[in-house]
Amino acid sequence: MDEPSQTDKVLDAKGLLCPIPVIKARKAIREIALGQVLRVEATDKGAVKDFEAWARQTGNELIGWTENGGVYLFYIRKAKE
């Protein structure tokens, strides 16, 4: 997937294990406006399924994710307050 043209906030969750990256993302997404994009950087392989499920449960949009050298980048658009 291509990176979104704009990332409004970056959350470094590298080195943290499930479910901490999702918990930190929940807090971080509250700090941005509707329509803005949060990028989460994580190293836990389990984060892929965690962020897919979290986006479905919260109504926020997981635009996509990539992996490069063991670092997973998740792009989440805030779609709900």
C-alpha positions as CSV (number, residue, x, y, z in Angstrom):
1,M,0.0,0.0,0.0
2,D,1.1,3.6,-0.6
3,E,1.6,5.8,2.4
4,P,-1.1,8.4,2.8
5,S,0.0,11.8,1.5
6,Q,-0.4,13.2,5.0
7,T,0.1,11.7,8.5
8,D,-1.2,13.9,11.2
9,K,0.3,12.1,14.3
10,V,2.9,9.4,14.7
11,L,2.8,6.9,17.6
12,D,6.0,4.9,18.3
13,A,5.0,1.6,19.8
14,K,8.1,-0.3,18.8
15,G,9.2,-2.9,21.4
16,L,5.8,-3.1,23.0
17,L,3.8,-6.3,23.1
18,C,0.1,-6.8,22.6
19,P,-2.2,-5.2,23.6
20,I,-0.1,-2.1,24.6
21,P,0.2,-0.7,21.0
22,V,-3.6,-0.7,20.6
23,I,-4.1,0.8,24.0
24,K,-1.7,3.6,23.1
25,A,-3.3,4.1,19.7
26,R,-6.7,4.5,21.4
27,K,-5.3,7.3,23.4
28,A,-3.5,8.9,20.5
29,I,-6.5,8.8,18.1
30,R,-8.5,10.8,20.7
31,E,-5.9,13.6,20.2
32,I,-6.5,14.1,16.5
33,A,-9.5,15.5,14.6
34,L,-12.0,13.5,12.5
35,G,-10.5,12.6,9.1
36,Q,-6.9,12.9,10.3
37,V,-4.5,10.0,10.0
38,L,-2.6,8.3,12.8
39,R,0.5,6.3,11.9
40,V,1.5,3.6,14.4
41,E,4.9,2.0,14.3
42,A,5.0,-1.4,16.0
43,T,7.3,-4.4,16.1
44,D,4.9,-7.0,17.5
45,K,3.6,-9.4,14.8
46,G,0.3,-9.8,16.6
47,A,-0.4,-6.1,16.1
48,V,-1.6,-6.8,12.5
49,K,-4.7,-8.8,13.8
50,D,-5.0,-6.5,16.8
51,F,-5.3,-3.3,14.7
52,E,-7.6,-4.9,12.1
53,A,-10.0,-5.9,14.9
54,W,-9.6,-2.6,16.8
55,A,-10.5,-0.6,13.7
56,R,-13.6,-2.7,13.1
57,Q,-14.7,-2.4,16.7
58,T,-14.2,1.3,17.0
59,G,-15.4,2.4,13.5
60,N,-12.1,4.0,12.7
61,E,-10.6,3.2,9.2
62,L,-7.5,1.1,8.9
63,I,-6.3,2.6,5.6
64,G,-3.6,-0.1,5.4
65,W,-0.4,-1.3,6.8
66,T,3.1,-2.3,5.7
67,E,6.0,-4.1,7.1
68,N,9.7,-3.3,6.6
69,G,12.5,-4.9,8.4
70,G,10.3,-6.1,11.3
71,V,8.6,-2.7,11.8
72,Y,4.9,-2.6,11.0
73,L,3.4,0.7,10.0
74,F,-0.4,1.1,10.4
75,Y,-2.3,4.0,9.0
76,I,-5.6,4.7,10.7
77,R,-8.0,7.5,9.8
78,K,-10.2,8.8,12.6
79,A,-13.7,8.2,11.5
80,K,-15.5,8.4,14.8
81,E,-15.4,10.5,17.9
